[in-house]
Amino acid sequence: MAAPATAHTNEPSINISKMMQGARLIYTTFHMGIGCMRQISVKTETTADPSQIRNNKKLIDSPELEEIRSQDGKLRRFVESKACRFTGQEGVLIIADGMIPVVDRVLVAYELIRRPALVEKFMTKYTAEYEADFPLTRAALGDVFNKKDYPCPDVVRAGFTFRYGYMDIKTTGTISIADPNIREREERKQAALIAQAAQDLRDTMRAAGASMVEALFDVLRPEKGVRKVLRGQLDRLQDYLDTYNLKDVTNDAEYQRHVDTLKQIMSGVNINQLRESDSLKAKIVSELESLRPSLKALVHASGRKFRE
């Protein structure tokens, strides 16, 4: 069996045992009962090779359908904001155990209340159009309208699904292939993915903190004639500091010292104080400026994009 791995970098290796004990994998899947677009063949006046041209027709013009798609995306971004991407599988994230209750309440509400209400609103309109034989859509699409593109309402309704779940993070005992050589090879690959995930998670937290400090520092710096929005930057940094210990499942002791310093700098600071006191603003700018170089030094450019 493959032993638990550590992520190797130029600095001390990351022991992933804490992450495996204090975090889970989380997945979300969204499916729509009917799509918005369908490819069709339409003659186009062009000198291009016809095989290189794709034409789409809009099946249905429905703000209700677009709202479902929009809210699905909003929920996906919310989950990503509380977790870290897992390079081992598309659509799967790593989430700290301490953040699961926060995320789960939102997922349950979306599954049981919000999304069913959105789907029902769309299905009311779709059913009425279906029973009337789509007069407006027929008129809009003309000779490219095809009734076969529009399933019966029961089929469309059943196609709207939203699922989510949690899984333990494991590197061994997860692959039941009889051949020991293949099994051990695949478990080594899984262990390497988990080790990379631990490094990614650590780097995500570091990069997010450094980015927020830079943003707040930039907003607080006096700049003649320039009005800057303070609330969003301050709120994001304070939320980051408040939830850091819940999210840190890699036991990043080196970075923790900087987080503790940031907490001391920002302790008790609110937006009204900053707006009313130039001396407080100057003090925080000075303290952040002294911290910025060491924060930047801990951030590694991995080529990946993360949400904080």
C-alpha positions in Angstrom: 0.0 0.0 0.0 1.2 3.5 -0.7 2.1 5.5 2.4 0.6 8.9 3.1 2.5 11.5 1.1 4.0 14.8 1.7 4.1 17.6 -0.8 7.7 18.4 -1.8 8.7 22.0 -2.4 11.8 24.1 -1.9 10.7 24.7 1.6 9.8 22.3 4.4 7.4 19.6 3.2 3.8 19.7 4.0 2.5 16.9 6.2 -0.9 16.1 4.7 -2.2 14.0 7.7 -3.9 17.0 9.3 -5.7 17.8 6.0 -6.9 14.2 5.6 -8.3 14.3 9.1 -9.7 17.8 9.1 -11.1 18.2 5.6 -13.4 16.4 3.1 -14.0 16.4 -0.6 -17.2 18.1 -1.7 -18.9 17.9 -5.1 -21.9 19.7 -6.6 -23.6 18.9 -9.9 -26.3 20.9 -11.7 -28.4 19.7 -14.6 -30.9 21.7 -16.7 -34.1 20.1 -17.9 -33.7 21.8 -21.3 -30.9 23.7 -22.9 -31.1 27.1 -24.5 -29.2 26.5 -27.7 -29.2 23.8 -30.4 -26.7 23.5 -33.3 -28.3 23.5 -36.8 -27.1 23.6 -40.4 -27.9 26.9 -42.1 -26.4 28.2 -45.3 -24.3 31.2 -44.7 -22.8 33.6 -47.2 -19.1 33.1 -46.5 -15.9 31.9 -48.1 -15.1 29.7 -45.1 -15.1 25.9 -45.2 -18.7 25.0 -44.2 -17.3 22.2 -42.0 -15.6 24.9 -39.9 -18.8 26.9 -39.3 -21.4 26.1 -36.5 -24.8 27.7 -36.3 -26.9 27.8 -33.2 -30.6 28.5 -32.8 -32.1 29.7 -29.5 -34.6 27.0 -28.5 -36.5 29.1 -26.0 -36.4 32.7 -24.8 -37.0 32.4 -21.1 -35.8 34.7 -18.3 -37.0 32.0 -15.9 -34.6 29.5 -17.4 -31.7 32.0 -17.4 -32.4 32.7 -13.7 -32.0 29.0 -12.8 -28.7 29.0 -14.7 -27.6 32.3 -13.0 -28.5 31.0 -9.5 -26.7 27.7 -10.1 -23.6 29.7 -11.0 -24.0 31.9 -7.9 -24.2 28.9 -5.6 -21.2 27.2 -7.3 -19.1 30.4 -6.7 -20.2 30.5 -3.1 -19.0 26.9 -2.5 -15.8 27.6 -4.3 -15.2 30.7 -2.0 -15.3 28.4 1.0 -13.2 25.7 -0.4 -10.2 24.9 -2.6 -10.1 23.3 -6.0 -9.0 19.6 -6.0 -6.7 18.9 -9.0 -7.6 15.2 -9.0 -11.1 15.5 -10.2 -13.2 18.1 -12.1 -16.0 19.6 -10.1 -14.6 18.3 -6.8 -13.3 20.7 -4.1 -11.5 20.3 -0.7 -13.3 21.9 2.2 -12.3 22.2 5.8 -14.6 20.4 8.3 -15.2 23.7 10.1 -16.6 25.2 7.0 -19.0 22.3 6.1 -21.9 23.5 8.4 -21.7 27.0 6.9 -21.8 25.6 3.3 -24.3 22.8 4.0 -27.0 25.1 5.3 -26.9 27.0 2.0 -26.8 23.8 0.0 -29.8 22.3 1.8 -31.8 25.5 1.4 -31.0 25.6 -2.3 -31.9 22.0 -2.8 -35.2 22.0 -0.9 -36.5 25.6 -1.3 -34.7 27.9 -3.7 -34.1 25.8 -6.8 -37.5 23.9 -6.7 -39.2 27.3 -6.6 -37.1 28.5 -9.6 -37.8 25.3 -11.5 -41.6 25.6 -10.8 -41.7 29.1 -12.0 -40.1 28.0 -15.3 -42.2 24.9 -15.6 -45.4 26.9 -15.3 -44.4 29.0 -18.3 -43.0 26.0 -20.3 -46.1 23.9 -19.7 -48.4 26.7 -20.9 -46.2 27.1 -24.1 -46.1 23.4 -24.7 -49.9 23.0 -24.4 -50.4 26.0 -26.8 -47.9 24.4 -29.3 -45.2 27.2 -28.9 -46.8 29.9 -31.0 -44.3 32.6 -30.1 -41.3 30.3 -30.5 -42.6 29.0 -33.8 -43.0 32.6 -35.1 -39.5 33.5 -33.9 -37.7 30.5 -35.3 -39.6 30.1 -38.6 -38.5 27.2 -40.7 -35.9 26.0 -38.2 -38.5 25.4 -35.5 -38.7 21.6 -34.7 -41.2 20.3 -32.2 -38.9 17.4 -31.4 -36.6 19.9 -29.6 -39.2 20.3 -26.9 -39.8 17.3 -24.6 -43.0 17.0 -22.7 -43.2 18.9 -19.4 -42.7 15.8 -17.3 -39.4 14.9 -19.0 -38.2 18.5 -18.7 -39.1 18.7 -15.1 -37.3 15.4 -14.3 -34.2 16.8 -16.1 -33.7 19.5 -13.5 -31.4 18.0 -10.9 -29.0 19.3 -8.2 -26.9 17.0 -6.2 -24.1 17.4 -3.7 -22.1 15.3 -1.3 -19.0 14.8 0.8 -16.3 12.2 0.7 -13.4 11.4 2.9 -9.9 12.1 1.6 -8.0 8.9 1.2 -4.8 7.7 -0.5 -5.0 4.0 0.2 -7.7 1.4 0.4 -9.8 3.2 -2.2 -9.1 1.1 -5.3 -10.2 -2.5 -5.3 -8.3 -3.8 -8.3 -7.1 -7.3 -7.8 -3.7 -6.9 -9.4 -1.4 -5.6 -6.6 1.0 -3.8 -9.0 -1.8 -1.9 -10.7 -3.5 -1.2 -7.3 -0.3 0.2 -5.7 0.5 2.3 -8.8 -2.9 3.9 -8.8 -2.8 4.5 -5.0 0.6 6.2 -5.5 -1.0 8.4 -8.1 -3.9 9.2 -5.7 -1.4 10.0 -2.9 0.5 12.4 -5.2 -2.8 14.1 -6.1 -3.6 14.6 -2.4 -0.1 15.9 -1.7 -0.5 18.4 -4.5 -3.9 19.4 -3.2 -2.4 20.1 0.2 0.2 22.3 -1.3 -2.5 24.0 -3.5 -4.7 24.6 -0.4 -1.8 26.1 1.5 -0.8 28.3 -1.4 -4.4 29.4 -1.9 -4.7 30.7 1.7 -1.4 32.5 1.4 -2.2 34.1 -1.9 -5.6 35.2 -0.8 -4.3 36.9 2.4 -1.5 38.7 0.5 -4.0 39.8 -2.2 -6.4 41.2 0.4 -3.6 43.0 2.3 -2.5 44.6 -1.0 -6.1 45.7 -1.8 -6.7 47.2 1.6 -3.3 48.9 1.6 -4.0 50.4 -1.8 -7.4 51.7 -0.6 -6.1 53.2 2.6 -3.1 55.0 1.0 -3.8 58.7 0.6 -4.0 59.7 -3.1 -5.0 63.2 -3.9 -8.2 63.5 -5.9 -9.0 59.8 -5.9 -12.0 58.4 -4.1 -11.7 54.7 -3.1 -14.2 52.2 -1.9 -13.2 50.9 1.5 -16.0 48.7 2.8 -15.6 45.8 0.5 -11.9 45.4 1.0 -12.1 45.7 4.8 -15.0 43.3 5.0 -13.2 40.7 2.9 -10.0 40.8 4.9 -11.8 40.6 8.3 -13.9 37.7 7.1 -10.7 36.0 5.9 -9.1 36.5 9.3 -12.2 35.4 11.2 -12.4 32.1 9.3 -8.7 31.4 8.7 -8.3 28.9 11.5 -11.3 26.9 10.3 -9.9 26.7 6.7 -6.3 26.1 7.6 -6.1 22.3 7.5 -2.4 22.1 6.4 -1.1 23.4 9.7 0.8 26.2 8.0 2.8 27.4 11.1 5.0 29.7 9.0 2.1 31.6 7.6 0.1 31.5 10.8 2.6 33.9 12.4 1.7 36.5 9.7 -2.0 35.9 10.2 -1.6 36.5 13.9 0.1 39.7 13.2 -2.6 40.8 10.8 -5.2 40.0 13.4 -3.4 42.3 15.9 -3.3 45.1 13.3 -7.0 44.8 12.4 -8.3 44.0 15.9 -11.3 46.2 16.7 -10.9 48.3 13.6 -14.2 49.2 11.8 -15.0 51.2 8.8 -16.3 54.2 10.7 -13.1 54.5 12.7 -11.1 54.5 9.5 -13.3 57.1 7.8 -13.1 59.4 10.8 -9.5 59.0 11.9 -6.6 59.8 9.5 -4.1 58.9 12.2 -5.6 55.4 12.6 -5.6 55.0 8.8 -1.9 56.1 8.6 -1.0 53.7 11.4 -2.6 50.7 9.7 -1.0 51.7 6.4 2.4 51.8 8.1 1.9 48.4 9.7 0.6 46.8 6.5 3.5 48.2 4.6 6.0 46.5 6.9 4.2 43.2 6.5 3.7 43.2 2.8 7.2 42.0 1.7 7.1 38.9 3.9 3.6 38.0 2.8 4.6 38.3 -0.8 7.7 36.1 -0.2 5.4 33.3 0.9 3.3 33.3 -2.2 4.2 30.9 -4.9 3.2 31.3 -8.5 1.8 27.9 -9.4 0.0 28.9 -12.6 -3.4 28.0 -11.1 -6.2 30.4 -10.3 -7.9 30.1 -6.9 -10.8 31.8 -5.0 -10.0 32.9 -1.5 
